[in-house]
Amino acid sequence: MKKIGFLSFGHWSTAQGSQTRTAADVLQQSIELAVAAEEVGADGAYFRVHHFARQLGSPFPLLAAAGARTSRIELGTGVIDMRYENPLMMAENAGAADLIAGQRLQLGISRGSPEQVVDGWRYFGYRPGEGETDADLARRHTEVLLEVLEGKGFAQPSPRPMFANPPGLLRLEPHSEGLGKRLWWGAASNATARWAAGLGMNLMSSTLKEDESGKPFHVQQAEQIQEFREAWDAAGWDHPPRVSVSRSIFPLVTAQDHALFGGSADSDDQVGQIDNMRAVFGRSYAAEPDALITQLAADEAIAAADTLLLTVPNQLGVDYNAHLLESVLTHLAPALGWR
């Protein structure tokens, strides 16, 4: 394991005990948690993106603000639903945020997960083309995004521009060199992992995937990673890929840890239906550090990945989540091969 970061779903609610009761709370605390994560030595701060929900729906102002407050930590998403995105506008916003952050963005994108509303992307003005599915729509937007992030000119300049143009076709600005190589595809299936590899995107595999064999979740995820890397090699890319997996891991170190998570670990995978897909959901881990080290050592996908994203209970506030990250880095990370 080379890098360890957090993934926040960015919930806010007025439920008892919630320290994020408004959107402003979540946005400010997300920035503060990125700062705290950098201070305790974590490698990444990632944020979930959901529309029509009391969660983070507009990632680029948040990433830019966190980038301005930090200097080392990676900043990313997990994931942006490409069905909702204008890829050209996204390229401009991402380029600006990446430059503000000193080119530390790692953007997780995908077809997206089940929505709060029916076909929410239609409200954003997007529809699949003739014969397309909504998944095809997301992939088409992604291919356009990858193309414009290369930074090549494609737009015919006006013969009477307001400002002088450089010679030739024009590209989108601001352009951040290398951002296109820092896109990650959130793949639920082995097939989409192979597709992402063919386009040169990194692999982001979450706490669920399509149940394609009935094997344990971590075994299927490790096999997905292997297929991704084989497809990457076959595509002939000149740089190595990166792979992340997400896990819910709670070291029980303090009395508060025991009170909050002492009885919450799911010792077995779960199987269910999501978006008409049979999915397997990975277990969560909550135990004292020595027991966790043994349990995590048996997780084949963690061993196969280079980045581990810890899903954090953001509604418990910045201080507790900083403690959680520090506990993982102090008590578990060295045994996982971190750094």
Protein Blocks (a to p, Z undefined) as FASTA:
>chain_A
ZZdcdddehiacfbehiabfbfklmmmmmmmmmmmmmmnopabdcddddehiacdfblkl
mmmmmmmmpmkbccddddddfklpcfklmmmmmmmmmmmnoopaccdddebpadfbehkl
lmnopacdehiafklmmmmmmmmmmmmmnopafbdcdfbdfbdcdehjdddddddehklm
mcccddfbfklmmmmmmnopacdddfbdcdfkopafklmmmmmmmmmmmmmmmnopabdc
dddddddddddfbfmlmmmmmmmccfbdcdddeehiacdddddddddfklmmmmmmmmmk
lmmpmbdcddddfknojklmmmmmmmmmmmmmmmnopZZ
